Each structure stands twice: as C-alpha cells, then as structure tokens.
Amino acid sequence: MSTLEYTISLLETMPEEKLKEIQNYIQYIIFRDDVAMPFKPLSEEEISKQLTESVKKSDLGATTPADVVSQKMREKYAI
C-alpha cells in the first residue's frame, strides 16, 4: 500500500470531528503569520543551491537508506 493509499484509507474511516480538526490544522498552517512559519520561502537560486549540495552529499554516500528511515518513522510515530 502506498503512502497516498494509506492516507486516503485513514481519512475515509476517520470520524467527522477528527476530519474537522485536521482541516482546521491545515488551514492554520497555510494562513498563519510568516513570523510563525518554520520554513521561509526560498528563491529559485536558493533551491538550486540546496539541491546541488544534496546531490553532492548523496554522491559521497552521506545518506540514510529508505528502509532505515521508514523503520525510525514507524517507531517514532507508531505507524
């Protein structure tokens, strides 16, 4: 099951009150003040620089295998 399929199945079985909570939280994230935003908008140049650095790190082997990341997520969030 893909992440999208899993997410959809969760949403389909979720009570209406929980769906409203999620909707309210998403609206909060989208419409809150820039001061409270955890990430600032990046320019095309900044994005390109970060992607270039990421590719270099990946080429050097400075990565974490997907299965290790998935396992840590399952443990941390009880997925």
mmCIF file of the N, C-alpha and C atoms, coordinates in Angstrom:
data_MODEL
# 
_entry.id   MODEL 
# 
loop_
_atom_site.group_PDB 
_atom_site.id 
_atom_site.type_symbol 
_atom_site.label_atom_id 
_atom_site.label_alt_id 
_atom_site.label_comp_id 
_atom_site.label_asym_id 
_atom_site.label_entity_id 
_atom_site.label_seq_id 
_atom_site.pdbx_PDB_ins_code 
_atom_site.Cartn_x 
_atom_site.Cartn_y 
_atom_site.Cartn_z 
_atom_site.occupancy 
_atom_site.B_iso_or_equiv 
_atom_site.pdbx_formal_charge 
_atom_site.auth_seq_id 
_atom_site.auth_comp_id 
_atom_site.auth_asym_id 
_atom_site.auth_atom_id 
_atom_site.pdbx_PDB_model_num 
ATOM 1   N N  . MET A 1 1  ? 0.851   -1.175 0.000  1.00 0.00 ? 1  MET A N  1 
ATOM 2   C CA . MET A 1 1  ? 0.000   0.000  0.000  1.00 0.00 ? 1  MET A CA 1 
ATOM 3   C C  . MET A 1 1  ? 0.896   1.238  0.000  1.00 0.00 ? 1  MET A C  1 
ATOM 4   N N  . SER A 1 2  ? 0.609   2.175  -0.889 1.00 0.00 ? 2  SER A N  1 
ATOM 5   C CA . SER A 1 2  ? 1.397   3.394  -0.969 1.00 0.00 ? 2  SER A CA 1 
ATOM 6   C C  . SER A 1 2  ? 1.016   4.352  0.161  1.00 0.00 ? 2  SER A C  1 
ATOM 7   N N  . THR A 1 3  ? 1.825   5.355  0.375  1.00 0.00 ? 3  THR A N  1 
ATOM 8   C CA . THR A 1 3  ? 1.536   6.362  1.392  1.00 0.00 ? 3  THR A CA 1 
ATOM 9   C C  . THR A 1 3  ? 0.217   7.062  1.097  1.00 0.00 ? 3  THR A C  1 
ATOM 10  N N  . LEU A 1 4  ? 0.000   7.376  -0.166 1.00 0.00 ? 4  LEU A N  1 
ATOM 11  C CA . LEU A 1 4  ? -1.242  8.040  -0.546 1.00 0.00 ? 4  LEU A CA 1 
ATOM 12  C C  . LEU A 1 4  ? -2.449  7.144  -0.265 1.00 0.00 ? 4  LEU A C  1 
ATOM 13  N N  . GLU A 1 5  ? -2.364  5.886  -0.648 1.00 0.00 ? 5  GLU A N  1 
ATOM 14  C CA . GLU A 1 5  ? -3.476  4.956  -0.410 1.00 0.00 ? 5  GLU A CA 1 
ATOM 15  C C  . GLU A 1 5  ? -3.746  4.803  1.089  1.00 0.00 ? 5  GLU A C  1 
ATOM 16  N N  . TYR A 1 6  ? -2.662  4.723  1.872  1.00 0.00 ? 6  TYR A N  1 
ATOM 17  C CA . TYR A 1 6  ? -2.798  4.591  3.323  1.00 0.00 ? 6  TYR A CA 1 
ATOM 18  C C  . TYR A 1 6  ? -3.470  5.829  3.912  1.00 0.00 ? 6  TYR A C  1 
ATOM 19  N N  . THR A 1 7  ? -3.040  7.006  3.461  1.00 0.00 ? 7  THR A N  1 
ATOM 20  C CA . THR A 1 7  ? -3.609  8.260  3.948  1.00 0.00 ? 7  THR A CA 1 
ATOM 21  C C  . THR A 1 7  ? -5.095  8.349  3.609  1.00 0.00 ? 7  THR A C  1 
ATOM 22  N N  . ILE A 1 8  ? -5.430  7.998  2.391  1.00 0.00 ? 8  ILE A N  1 
ATOM 23  C CA . ILE A 1 8  ? -6.838  8.038  1.971  1.00 0.00 ? 8  ILE A CA 1 
ATOM 24  C C  . ILE A 1 8  ? -7.668  7.064  2.800  1.00 0.00 ? 8  ILE A C  1 
ATOM 25  N N  . SER A 1 9  ? -7.148  5.875  3.033  1.00 0.00 ? 9  SER A N  1 
ATOM 26  C CA . SER A 1 9  ? -7.906  4.902  3.822  1.00 0.00 ? 9  SER A CA 1 
ATOM 27  C C  . SER A 1 9  ? -8.112  5.394  5.255  1.00 0.00 ? 9  SER A C  1 
ATOM 28  N N  . LEU A 1 10 ? -7.111  6.089  5.805  1.00 0.00 ? 10 LEU A N  1 
ATOM 29  C CA . LEU A 1 10 ? -7.277  6.659  7.146  1.00 0.00 ? 10 LEU A CA 1 
ATOM 30  C C  . LEU A 1 10 ? -8.365  7.723  7.155  1.00 0.00 ? 10 LEU A C  1 
ATOM 31  N N  . LEU A 1 11 ? -8.328  8.588  6.166  1.00 0.00 ? 11 LEU A N  1 
ATOM 32  C CA . LEU A 1 11 ? -9.305  9.669  6.095  1.00 0.00 ? 11 LEU A CA 1 
ATOM 33  C C  . LEU A 1 11 ? -10.723 9.139  5.884  1.00 0.00 ? 11 LEU A C  1 
ATOM 34  N N  . GLU A 1 12 ? -10.859 8.079  5.117  1.00 0.00 ? 12 GLU A N  1 
ATOM 35  C CA . GLU A 1 12 ? -12.178 7.508  4.842  1.00 0.00 ? 12 GLU A CA 1 
ATOM 36  C C  . GLU A 1 12 ? -12.818 6.900  6.086  1.00 0.00 ? 12 GLU A C  1 
ATOM 37  N N  . THR A 1 13 ? -12.008 6.430  7.009  1.00 0.00 ? 13 THR A N  1 
ATOM 38  C CA . THR A 1 13 ? -12.541 5.781  8.204  1.00 0.00 ? 13 THR A CA 1 
ATOM 39  C C  . THR A 1 13 ? -12.547 6.695  9.429  1.00 0.00 ? 13 THR A C  1 
ATOM 40  N N  . MET A 1 14 ? -12.061 7.910  9.271  1.00 0.00 ? 14 MET A N  1 
ATOM 41  C CA . MET A 1 14 ? -11.938 8.837  10.389 1.00 0.00 ? 14 MET A CA 1 
ATOM 42  C C  . MET A 1 14 ? -13.282 9.499  10.696 1.00 0.00 ? 14 MET A C  1 
ATOM 43  N N  . PRO A 1 15 ? -13.585 9.645  11.992 1.00 0.00 ? 15 PRO A N  1 
ATOM 44  C CA . PRO A 1 15 ? -14.829 10.325 12.367 1.00 0.00 ? 15 PRO A CA 1 
ATOM 45  C C  . PRO A 1 15 ? -14.823 11.785 11.878 1.00 0.00 ? 15 PRO A C  1 
ATOM 46  N N  . GLU A 1 16 ? -16.009 12.320 11.644 1.00 0.00 ? 16 GLU A N  1 
ATOM 47  C CA . GLU A 1 16 ? -16.162 13.683 11.113 1.00 0.00 ? 16 GLU A CA 1 
ATOM 48  C C  . GLU A 1 16 ? -15.464 14.722 11.990 1.00 0.00 ? 16 GLU A C  1 
ATOM 49  N N  . GLU A 1 17 ? -15.553 14.573 13.301 1.00 0.00 ? 17 GLU A N  1 
ATOM 50  C CA . GLU A 1 17 ? -14.928 15.559 14.196 1.00 0.00 ? 17 GLU A CA 1 
ATOM 51  C C  . GLU A 1 17 ? -13.405 15.580 14.028 1.00 0.00 ? 17 GLU A C  1 
ATOM 52  N N  . LYS A 1 18 ? -12.807 14.436 13.801 1.00 0.00 ? 18 LYS A N  1 
ATOM 53  C CA . LYS A 1 18 ? -11.355 14.379 13.588 1.00 0.00 ? 18 LYS A CA 1 
ATOM 54  C C  . LYS A 1 18 ? -10.977 14.984 12.238 1.00 0.00 ? 18 LYS A C  1 
ATOM 55  N N  . LEU A 1 19 ? -11.810 14.758 11.227 1.00 0.00 ? 19 LEU A N  1 
ATOM 56  C CA . LEU A 1 19 ? -11.564 15.366 9.923  1.00 0.00 ? 19 LEU A CA 1 
ATOM 57  C C  . LEU A 1 19 ? -11.593 16.889 10.025 1.00 0.00 ? 19 LEU A C  1 
ATOM 58  N N  . LYS A 1 20 ? -12.530 17.424 10.832 1.00 0.00 ? 20 LYS A N  1 
ATOM 59  C CA . LYS A 1 20 ? -12.600 18.871 11.039 1.00 0.00 ? 20 LYS A CA 1 
ATOM 60  C C  . LYS A 1 20 ? -11.340 19.382 11.734 1.00 0.00 ? 20 LYS A C  1 
ATOM 61  N N  . GLU A 1 21 ? -10.829 18.631 12.703 1.00 0.00 ? 21 GLU A N  1 
ATOM 62  C CA . GLU A 1 21 ? -9.597  19.025 13.387 1.00 0.00 ? 21 GLU A CA 1 
ATOM 63  C C  . GLU A 1 21 ? -8.434  19.100 12.402 1.00 0.00 ? 21 GLU A C  1 
ATOM 64  N N  . ILE A 1 22 ? -8.348  18.116 11.539 1.00 0.00 ? 22 ILE A N  1 
ATOM 65  C CA . ILE A 1 22 ? -7.281  18.102 10.531 1.00 0.00 ? 22 ILE A CA 1 
ATOM 66  C C  . ILE A 1 22 ? -7.438  19.286 9.590  1.00 0.00 ? 22 ILE A C  1 
ATOM 67  N N  . GLN A 1 23 ? -8.659  19.529 9.134  1.00 0.00 ? 23 GLN A N  1 
ATOM 68  C CA . GLN A 1 23 ? -8.916  20.656 8.244  1.00 0.00 ? 23 GLN A CA 1 
ATOM 69  C C  . GLN A 1 23 ? -8.523  21.977 8.915  1.00 0.00 ? 23 GLN A C  1 
ATOM 70  N N  . ASN A 1 24 ? -8.894  22.154 10.169 1.00 0.00 ? 24 ASN A N  1 
ATOM 71  C CA . ASN A 1 24 ? -8.549  23.373 10.894 1.00 0.00 ? 24 ASN A CA 1 
ATOM 72  C C  . ASN A 1 24 ? -7.038  23.520 11.043 1.00 0.00 ? 24 ASN A C  1 
ATOM 73  N N  . TYR A 1 25 ? -6.355  22.433 11.318 1.00 0.00 ? 25 TYR A N  1 
ATOM 74  C CA . TYR A 1 25 ? -4.900  22.486 11.469 1.00 0.00 ? 25 TYR A CA 1 
ATOM 75  C C  . TYR A 1 25 ? -4.229  22.854 10.150 1.00 0.00 ? 25 TYR A C  1 
ATOM 76  N N  . ILE A 1 26 ? -4.690  22.284 9.064  1.00 0.00 ? 26 ILE A N  1 
ATOM 77  C CA . ILE A 1 26 ? -4.119  22.610 7.752  1.00 0.00 ? 26 ILE A CA 1 
ATOM 78  C C  . ILE A 1 26 ? -4.338  24.079 7.436  1.00 0.00 ? 26 ILE A C  1 
ATOM 79  N N  . GLN A 1 27 ? -5.536  24.583 7.718  1.00 0.00 ? 27 GLN A N  1 
ATOM 80  C CA . GLN A 1 27 ? -5.798  25.998 7.485  1.00 0.00 ? 27 GLN A CA 1 
ATOM 81  C C  . GLN A 1 27 ? -4.904  26.863 8.362  1.00 0.00 ? 27 GLN A C  1 
ATOM 82  N N  . TYR A 1 28 ? -4.667  26.442 9.590  1.00 0.00 ? 28 TYR A N  1 
ATOM 83  C CA . TYR A 1 28 ? -3.768  27.173 10.485 1.00 0.00 ? 28 TYR A CA 1 
ATOM 84  C C  . TYR A 1 28 ? -2.366  27.242 9.881  1.00 0.00 ? 28 TYR A C  1 
ATOM 85  N N  . ILE A 1 29 ? -1.882  26.129 9.379  1.00 0.00 ? 29 ILE A N  1 
ATOM 86  C CA . ILE A 1 29 ? -0.534  26.095 8.799  1.00 0.00 ? 29 ILE A CA 1 
ATOM 87  C C  . ILE A 1 29 ? -0.454  27.004 7.578  1.00 0.00 ? 29 ILE A C  1 
ATOM 88  N N  . ILE A 1 30 ? -1.458  26.949 6.739  1.00 0.00 ? 30 ILE A N  1 
ATOM 89  C CA . ILE A 1 30 ? -1.430  27.717 5.494  1.00 0.00 ? 30 ILE A CA 1 
ATOM 90  C C  . ILE A 1 30 ? -1.558  29.219 5.747  1.00 0.00 ? 30 ILE A C  1 
ATOM 91  N N  . PHE A 1 31 ? -2.410  29.619 6.670  1.00 0.00 ? 31 PHE A N  1 
ATOM 92  C CA . PHE A 1 31 ? -2.747  31.025 6.817  1.00 0.00 ? 31 PHE A CA 1 
ATOM 93  C C  . PHE A 1 31 ? -2.088  31.732 7.999  1.00 0.00 ? 31 PHE A C  1 
ATOM 94  N N  . ARG A 1 32 ? -1.200  31.079 8.732  1.00 0.00 ? 32 ARG A N  1 
ATOM 95  C CA . ARG A 1 32 ? -0.578  31.760 9.869  1.00 0.00 ? 32 ARG A CA 1 
ATOM 96  C C  . ARG A 1 32 ? 0.425   32.803 9.400  1.00 0.00 ? 32 ARG A C  1 
ATOM 97  N N  . ASP A 1 33 ? 0.849   33.633 10.313 1.00 0.00 ? 33 ASP A N  1 
ATOM 98  C CA . ASP A 1 33 ? 1.798   34.706 10.001 1.00 0.00 ? 33 ASP A CA 1 
ATOM 99  C C  . ASP A 1 33 ? 3.139   34.140 9.570  1.00 0.00 ? 33 ASP A C  1 
ATOM 100 N N  . ASP A 1 34 ? 3.832   34.888 8.706  1.00 0.00 ? 34 ASP A N  1 
ATOM 101 C CA . ASP A 1 34 ? 5.158   34.470 8.253  1.00 0.00 ? 34 ASP A CA 1 
ATOM 102 C C  . ASP A 1 34 ? 6.139   34.319 9.410  1.00 0.00 ? 34 ASP A C  1 
ATOM 103 N N  . VAL A 1 35 ? 5.961   35.100 10.468 1.00 0.00 ? 35 VAL A N  1 
ATOM 104 C CA . VAL A 1 35 ? 6.854   35.039 11.625 1.00 0.00 ? 35 VAL A CA 1 
ATOM 105 C C  . VAL A 1 35 ? 6.827   33.652 12.254 1.00 0.00 ? 35 VAL A C  1 
ATOM 106 N N  . ALA A 1 36 ? 5.652   33.031 12.245 1.00 0.00 ? 36 ALA A N  1 
ATOM 107 C CA . ALA A 1 36 ? 5.496   31.722 12.873 1.00 0.00 ? 36 ALA A CA 1 
ATOM 108 C C  . ALA A 1 36 ? 5.843   30.565 11.938 1.00 0.00 ? 36 ALA A C  1 
ATOM 109 N N  . MET A 1 37 ? 6.082   30.856 10.672 1.00 0.00 ? 37 MET A N  1 
ATOM 110 C CA . MET A 1 37 ? 6.367   29.796 9.712  1.00 0.00 ? 37 MET A CA 1 
ATOM 111 C C  . MET A 1 37 ? 7.715   29.140 10.027 1.00 0.00 ? 37 MET A C  1 
ATOM 112 N N  . PRO A 1 38 ? 7.756   27.822 10.080 1.00 0.00 ? 38 PRO A N  1 
ATOM 113 C CA . PRO A 1 38 ? 9.024   27.144 10.376 1.00 0.00 ? 38 PRO A CA 1 
ATOM 114 C C  . PRO A 1 38 ? 10.007  27.207 9.211  1.00 0.00 ? 38 PRO A C  1 
ATOM 115 N N  . PHE A 1 39 ? 9.511   27.409 8.000  1.00 0.00 ? 39 PHE A N  1 
ATOM 116 C CA . PHE A 1 39 ? 10.370  27.450 6.817  1.00 0.00 ? 39 PHE A CA 1 
ATOM 117 C C  . PHE A 1 39 ? 10.097  28.726 6.049  1.00 0.00 ? 39 PHE A C  1 
ATOM 118 N N  . LYS A 1 40 ? 11.147  29.404 5.647  1.00 0.00 ? 40 LYS A N  1 
ATOM 119 C CA . LYS A 1 40 ? 10.950  30.607 4.848  1.00 0.00 ? 40 LYS A CA 1 
ATOM 120 C C  . LYS A 1 40 ? 10.865  30.221 3.373  1.00 0.00 ? 40 LYS A C  1 
ATOM 121 N N  . PRO A 1 41 ? 10.140  30.994 2.590  1.00 0.00 ? 41 PRO A N  1 
ATOM 122 C CA . PRO A 1 41 ? 10.101  30.733 1.150  1.00 0.00 ? 41 PRO A CA 1 
ATOM 123 C C  . PRO A 1 41 ? 11.500  30.904 0.557  1.00 0.00 ? 41 PRO A C  1 
ATOM 124 N N  . LEU A 1 42 ? 11.859  30.031 -0.349 1.00 0.00 ? 42 LEU A N  1 
ATOM 125 C CA . LEU A 1 42 ? 13.180  30.083 -0.963 1.00 0.00 ? 42 LEU A CA 1 
ATOM 126 C C  . LEU A 1 42 ? 13.093  30.569 -2.396 1.00 0.00 ? 42 LEU A C  1 
ATOM 127 N N  . SER A 1 43 ? 14.139  31.273 -2.803 1.00 0.00 ? 43 SER A N  1 
ATOM 128 C CA . SER A 1 43 ? 14.219  31.695 -4.198 1.00 0.00 ? 43 SER A CA 1 
ATOM 129 C C  . SER A 1 43 ? 14.642  30.499 -5.043 1.00 0.00 ? 43 SER A C  1 
ATOM 130 N N  . GLU A 1 44 ? 14.503  30.632 -6.346 1.00 0.00 ? 44 GLU A N  1 
ATOM 131 C CA . GLU A 1 44 ? 14.931  29.565 -7.253 1.00 0.00 ? 44 GLU A CA 1 
ATOM 132 C C  . GLU A 1 44 ? 16.419  29.288 -7.077 1.00 0.00 ? 44 GLU A C  1 
ATOM 133 N N  . GLU A 1 45 ? 17.197  30.336 -6.879 1.00 0.00 ? 45 GLU A N  1 
ATOM 134 C CA . GLU A 1 45 ? 18.645  30.182 -6.681 1.00 0.00 ? 45 GLU A CA 1 
ATOM 135 C C  . GLU A 1 45 ? 18.959  29.413 -5.396 1.00 0.00 ? 45 GLU A C  1 
ATOM 136 N N  . GLU A 1 46 ? 18.231  29.726 -4.312 1.00 0.00 ? 46 GLU A N  1 
ATOM 137 C CA . GLU A 1 46 ? 18.451  29.029 -3.043 1.00 0.00 ? 46 GLU A CA 1 
ATOM 138 C C  . GLU A 1 46 ? 18.066  27.552 -3.154 1.00 0.00 ? 46 GLU A C  1 
ATOM 139 N N  . ILE A 1 47 ? 16.968  27.280 -3.829 1.00 0.00 ? 47 ILE A N  1 
ATOM 140 C CA . ILE A 1 47 ? 16.531  25.893 -4.022 1.00 0.00 ? 47 ILE A CA 1 
ATOM 141 C C  . ILE A 1 47 ? 17.574  25.133 -4.830 1.00 0.00 ? 47 ILE A C  1 
ATOM 142 N N  . SER A 1 48 ? 18.047  25.746 -5.894 1.00 0.00 ? 48 SER A N  1 
ATOM 143 C CA . SER A 1 48 ? 19.055  25.118 -6.744 1.00 0.00 ? 48 SER A CA 1 
ATOM 144 C C  . SER A 1 48 ? 20.330  24.825 -5.944 1.00 0.00 ? 48 SER A C  1 
ATOM 145 N N  . LYS A 1 49 ? 20.748  25.764 -5.114 1.00 0.00 ? 49 LYS A N  1 
ATOM 146 C CA . LYS A 1 49 ? 21.947  25.576 -4.288 1.00 0.00 ? 49 LYS A CA 1 
ATOM 147 C C  . LYS A 1 49 ? 21.766  24.399 -3.324 1.00 0.00 ? 49 LYS A C  1 
ATOM 148 N N  . GLN A 1 50 ? 20.601  24.355 -2.655 1.00 0.00 ? 50 GLN A N  1 
ATOM 149 C CA . GLN A 1 50 ? 20.345  23.264 -1.718 1.00 0.00 ? 50 GLN A CA 1 
ATOM 150 C C  . GLN A 1 50 ? 20.284  21.913 -2.425 1.00 0.00 ? 50 GLN A C  1 
ATOM 151 N N  . LEU A 1 51 ? 19.665  21.872 -3.597 1.00 0.00 ? 51 LEU A N  1 
ATOM 152 C CA . LEU A 1 51 ? 19.602  20.615 -4.349 1.00 0.00 ? 51 LEU A CA 1 
ATOM 153 C C  . LEU A 1 51 ? 20.990  20.167 -4.793 1.00 0.00 ? 51 LEU A C  1 
ATOM 154 N N  . THR A 1 52 ? 21.817  21.110 -5.225 1.00 0.00 ? 52 THR A N  1 
ATOM 155 C CA . THR A 1 52 ? 23.185  20.785 -5.627 1.00 0.00 ? 52 THR A CA 1 
ATOM 156 C C  . THR A 1 52 ? 23.970  20.203 -4.452 1.00 0.00 ? 52 THR A C  1 
ATOM 157 N N  . GLU A 1 53 ? 23.830  20.821 -3.277 1.00 0.00 ? 53 GLU A N  1 
ATOM 158 C CA . GLU A 1 53 ? 24.504  20.307 -2.078 1.00 0.00 ? 53 GLU A CA 1 
ATOM 159 C C  . GLU A 1 53 ? 24.000  18.916 -1.720 1.00 0.00 ? 53 GLU A C  1 
ATOM 160 N N  . SER A 1 54 ? 22.707  18.700 -1.865 1.00 0.00 ? 54 SER A N  1 
ATOM 161 C CA . SER A 1 54 ? 22.132  17.384 -1.552 1.00 0.00 ? 54 SER A CA 1 
ATOM 162 C C  . SER A 1 54 ? 22.660  16.305 -2.488 1.00 0.00 ? 54 SER A C  1 
ATOM 163 N N  . VAL A 1 55 ? 22.757  16.624 -3.764 1.00 0.00 ? 55 VAL A N  1 
ATOM 164 C CA . VAL A 1 55 ? 23.278  15.664 -4.743 1.00 0.00 ? 55 VAL A CA 1 
ATOM 165 C C  . VAL A 1 55 ? 24.729  15.328 -4.406 1.00 0.00 ? 55 VAL A C  1 
ATOM 166 N N  . LYS A 1 56 ? 25.516  16.322 -4.041 1.00 0.00 ? 56 LYS A N  1 
ATOM 167 C CA . LYS A 1 56 ? 26.925  16.081 -3.675 1.00 0.00 ? 56 LYS A CA 1 
ATOM 168 C C  . LYS A 1 56 ? 27.007  15.144 -2.477 1.00 0.00 ? 56 LYS A C  1 
ATOM 169 N N  . LYS A 1 57 ? 26.201  15.407 -1.443 1.00 0.00 ? 57 LYS A N  1 
ATOM 170 C CA . LYS A 1 57 ? 26.191  14.543 -0.256 1.00 0.00 ? 57 LYS A CA 1 
ATOM 171 C C  . LYS A 1 57 ? 25.778  13.125 -0.620 1.00 0.00 ? 57 LYS A C  1 
ATOM 172 N N  . SER A 1 58 ? 24.789  13.018 -1.475 1.00 0.00 ? 58 SER A N  1 
ATOM 173 C CA . SER A 1 58 ? 24.327  11.700 -1.904 1.00 0.00 ? 58 SER A CA 1 
ATOM 174 C C  . SER A 1 58 ? 25.425  10.962 -2.659 1.00 0.00 ? 58 SER A C  1 
ATOM 175 N N  . ASP A 1 59 ? 26.106  11.679 -3.546 1.00 0.00 ? 59 ASP A N  1 
ATOM 176 C CA . ASP A 1 59 ? 27.197  11.065 -4.309 1.00 0.00 ? 59 ASP A CA 1 
ATOM 177 C C  . ASP A 1 59 ? 28.323  10.589 -3.404 1.00 0.00 ? 59 ASP A C  1 
ATOM 178 N N  . LEU A 1 60 ? 28.508  11.264 -2.260 1.00 0.00 ? 60 LEU A N  1 
ATOM 179 C CA . LEU A 1 60 ? 29.542  10.874 -1.300 1.00 0.00 ? 60 LEU A CA 1 
ATOM 180 C C  . LEU A 1 60 ? 29.071  9.741  -0.383 1.00 0.00 ? 60 LEU A C  1 
ATOM 181 N N  . GLY A 1 61 ? 27.809  9.372  -0.520 1.00 0.00 ? 61 GLY A N  1 
ATOM 182 C CA . GLY A 1 61 ? 27.270  8.284  0.298  1.00 0.00 ? 61 GLY A CA 1 
ATOM 183 C C  . GLY A 1 61 ? 26.746  8.734  1.644  1.00 0.00 ? 61 GLY A C  1 
ATOM 184 N N  . ALA A 1 62 ? 26.609  10.037 1.841  1.00 0.00 ? 62 ALA A N  1 
ATOM 185 C CA . ALA A 1 62 ? 26.123  10.569 3.110  1.00 0.00 ? 62 ALA A CA 1 
ATOM 186 C C  . ALA A 1 62 ? 24.598  10.556 3.127  1.00 0.00 ? 62 ALA A C  1 
ATOM 187 N N  . THR A 1 63 ? 24.027  9.381  3.040  1.00 0.00 ? 63 THR A N  1 
ATOM 188 C CA . THR A 1 63 ? 22.577  9.228  3.013  1.00 0.00 ? 63 THR A CA 1 
ATOM 189 C C  . THR A 1 63 ? 22.150  8.162  4.013  1.00 0.00 ? 63 THR A C  1 
ATOM 190 N N  . THR A 1 64 ? 20.867  8.123  4.283  1.00 0.00 ? 64 THR A N  1 
ATOM 191 C CA . THR A 1 64 ? 20.295  7.083  5.128  1.00 0.00 ? 64 THR A CA 1 
ATOM 192 C C  . THR A 1 64 ? 19.366  6.254  4.253  1.00 0.00 ? 64 THR A C  1 
ATOM 193 N N  . PRO A 1 65 ? 19.557  4.943  4.239  1.00 0.00 ? 65 PRO A N  1 
ATOM 194 C CA . PRO A 1 65 ? 18.690  4.097  3.414  1.00 0.00 ? 65 PRO A CA 1 
ATOM 195 C C  . PRO A 1 65 ? 17.215  4.280  3.774  1.00 0.00 ? 65 PRO A C  1 
ATOM 196 N N  . ALA A 1 66 ? 16.365  4.193  2.776  1.00 0.00 ? 66 ALA A N  1 
ATOM 197 C CA . ALA A 1 66 ? 14.927  4.412  2.962  1.00 0.00 ? 66 ALA A CA 1 
ATOM 198 C C  . ALA A 1 66 ? 14.334  3.453  3.989  1.00 0.00 ? 66 ALA A C  1 
ATOM 199 N N  . ASP A 1 67 ? 14.792  2.198  4.010  1.00 0.00 ? 67 ASP A N  1 
ATOM 200 C CA . ASP A 1 67 ? 14.216  1.250  4.969  1.00 0.00 ? 67 ASP A CA 1 
ATOM 201 C C  . ASP A 1 67 ? 14.551  1.641  6.405  1.00 0.00 ? 67 ASP A C  1 
ATOM 202 N N  . VAL A 1 68 ? 15.722  2.242  6.624  1.00 0.00 ? 68 VAL A N  1 
ATOM 203 C CA . VAL A 1 68 ? 16.095  2.697  7.966  1.00 0.00 ? 68 VAL A CA 1 
ATOM 204 C C  . VAL A 1 68 ? 15.225  3.889  8.365  1.00 0.00 ? 68 VAL A C  1 
ATOM 205 N N  . VAL A 1 69 ? 15.030  4.819  7.449  1.00 0.00 ? 69 VAL A N  1 
ATOM 206 C CA . VAL A 1 69 ? 14.174  5.977  7.717  1.00 0.00 ? 69 VAL A CA 1 
ATOM 207 C C  . VAL A 1 69 ? 12.751  5.511  8.008  1.00 0.00 ? 69 VAL A C  1 
ATOM 208 N N  . SER A 1 70 ? 12.242  4.589  7.220  1.00 0.00 ? 70 SER A N  1 
ATOM 209 C CA . SER A 1 70 ? 10.887  4.070  7.421  1.00 0.00 ? 70 SER A CA 1 
ATOM 210 C C  . SER A 1 70 ? 10.746  3.411  8.790  1.00 0.00 ? 70 SER A C  1 
ATOM 211 N N  . GLN A 1 71 ? 11.736  2.628  9.171  1.00 0.00 ? 71 GLN A N  1 
ATOM 212 C CA . GLN A 1 71 ? 11.686  1.963  10.473 1.00 0.00 ? 71 GLN A CA 1 
ATOM 213 C C  . GLN A 1 71 ? 11.680  2.978  11.610 1.00 0.00 ? 71 GLN A C  1 
ATOM 214 N N  . LYS A 1 72 ? 12.511  4.009  11.503 1.00 0.00 ? 72 LYS A N  1 
ATOM 215 C CA . LYS A 1 72 ? 12.539  5.042  12.542 1.00 0.00 ? 72 LYS A CA 1 
ATOM 216 C C  . LYS A 1 72 ? 11.204  5.776  12.623 1.00 0.00 ? 72 LYS A C  1 
ATOM 217 N N  . MET A 1 73 ? 10.589  6.029  11.454 1.00 0.00 ? 73 MET A N  1 
ATOM 218 C CA . MET A 1 73 ? 9.280   6.698  11.449 1.00 0.00 ? 73 MET A CA 1 
ATOM 219 C C  . MET A 1 73 ? 8.223   5.816  12.102 1.00 0.00 ? 73 MET A C  1 
ATOM 220 N N  . ARG A 1 74 ? 8.254   4.511  11.797 1.00 0.00 ? 74 ARG A N  1 
ATOM 221 C CA . ARG A 1 74 ? 7.290   3.587  12.393 1.00 0.00 ? 74 ARG A CA 1 
ATOM 222 C C  . ARG A 1 74 ? 7.451   3.570  13.920 1.00 0.00 ? 74 ARG A C  1 
ATOM 223 N N  . GLU A 1 75 ? 8.700   3.553  14.384 1.00 0.00 ? 75 GLU A N  1 
ATOM 224 C CA . GLU A 1 75 ? 8.935   3.518  15.831 1.00 0.00 ? 75 GLU A CA 1 
ATOM 225 C C  . GLU A 1 75 ? 8.513   4.833  16.489 1.00 0.00 ? 75 GLU A C  1 
ATOM 226 N N  . LYS A 1 76 ? 8.871   5.935  15.877 1.00 0.00 ? 76 LYS A N  1 
ATOM 227 C CA . LYS A 1 76 ? 8.590   7.245  16.473 1.00 0.00 ? 76 LYS A CA 1 
ATOM 228 C C  . LYS A 1 76 ? 7.100   7.566  16.482 1.00 0.00 ? 76 LYS A C  1 
ATOM 229 N N  . TYR A 1 77 ? 6.399   7.246  15.385 1.00 0.00 ? 77 TYR A N  1 
ATOM 230 C CA . TYR A 1 77 ? 5.003   7.637  15.261 1.00 0.00 ? 77 TYR A CA 1 
ATOM 231 C C  . TYR A 1 77 ? 4.032   6.470  15.370 1.00 0.00 ? 77 TYR A C  1 
ATOM 232 N N  . ALA A 1 78 ? 4.524   5.310  15.746 1.00 0.00 ? 78 ALA A N  1 
ATOM 233 C CA . ALA A 1 78 ? 3.685   4.123  15.928 1.00 0.00 ? 78 ALA A CA 1 
ATOM 234 C C  . ALA A 1 78 ? 2.818   3.848  14.706 1.00 0.00 ? 78 ALA A C  1 
ATOM 235 N N  . ILE A 1 79 ? 3.449   3.889  13.555 1.00 0.00 ? 79 ILE A N  1 
ATOM 236 C CA . ILE A 1 79 ? 2.748   3.656  12.290 1.00 0.00 ? 79 ILE A CA 1 
ATOM 237 C C  . ILE A 1 79 ? 2.754   2.170  11.978 1.00 0.00 ? 79 ILE A C  1 
# 
